[in-house]
Amino acid sequence: MIIIVGIIVKRYSIGMNSICVFCGSSTGFGEKYKEGAVSLGIEIARRGLHLVYGGGNVGLMGLLAQTVLEGGGRVTGIIPEAIHKKVKLLQGGRTIVVADMHSRKMKMHEESDGFIALPGGIGTFEEILEAFTWSQLGFHKKPVALLNTEGYYQSLLDQFVHSVQEGFFKESHNRTLLIHEDSSTLLDAMDLYKPLIEDKWINP
């Protein structure tokens, strides 16, 4: 089923019924990256969570979505019209086609109760960092997490620490990012997440 939509904005809610996963349209060079995607897909399906993802049937994103479907889970792919014309789509899930990348991210945020990044490239970085930024600004109260397979995100995490040390980022906000290499442990942490009540604009 394909649905064509524009931008829809609604108030964000708290709860873990659906999970948005940002990840690579490539599988990377290590088998551990594939194993991480499969592990997360199995766990999402087992917990009855609804997967929201980028809509393609390629790379880690396709592997993740296919695993969720094979486990009896629900999948919604959200994809810009220009990319929709170029990539193979997943069979068996719901596909929502939007006008552009901005509309895609807004719809993914709207459809999801939390966000995870698997390993990926600059598109994945941009998507999870926007979700993390919106959390810091108080625009939503949903958990933001990294599945840190093989320490993939360690350099980024080191940069966050450096930003704290240099006075550009609050340590309290940095601590809200959930990080683990194990899918089950990470989803447990997300389920127990309590949003930080601290205004970015007030100095420590």
Residue, then its C-alpha position, 0 to 999 in steps of 0.5 A: m500500500i502506497i500513501i502520498v502525503g505532504i508534511i503533517v505536524k502534530r504534538y509529540s507523545i511519549g510511549m514505546n509503540s513505534i520505533c524509528v531506525f535510521c541506518g545505512s543504505s549500504t551494509g558496510f564491510g563488516e558482518k557484525y553490522k549485518e548481524g546488528a541489524v538482524s538482531l535489532g529487527i528480531e527484537i523489534a518484532r518480538r516486542g511487538l513494536h512498529l518499525v518506522y524506517g527510510g523505505g528502501n529495500v537496500g543495505l542495513m535498512g532493507l535487512l532490518a525491515q525484512t527481518v521485522l516482517e519475517g518476525g511478524g512485525r509491522v513496518t512503515g517505510i517513508i521515502p522521498e519521491a525522488i528516491h522512491k523512483k530509484v530504489k527497490l521497495l520492500q514487499g509486505g510493509r506500508t510505504i509512504v511517499v513524501a515530497d522531499m527529505h524534510s517531509r520525510k524526517m518530519k513524517m518519521h518523527e511524527e510516526s515514532d515514539g523513539f529513535i535509534a541509529l545503526p551504523g550508516g553514512i552522513g545521511t544517518f548522522e544527520e537524521i539522528l543528530e537532528a533527533f538528538t538536537w530536537s530532544q536537547l531543545g525540548f521539541h520532543k521527549k522521546p528517547v534517542a539512541l545509538l546501536n554502537t555496533e563494533g564501537y562504530y560511533q565512538s569517534l562521534l561520542d568522543q566529539f560530544v565529550h569534547s564539546v562538553q569540555e569546551g563549553f558548547f554542550k551540557e553534560s546533562h544533555n549528553r547523558t540523555l543519549l542512550i548507547h549500547e552494542d546489544s539490541s535488547t539492552l538498548l530497547d530496555a533502556m529506551d522503554l525506561y527512558k525518562p526525559l531530562i527536565e532542563d532548559k538548554w537556555i539556562n546556564p549551569 
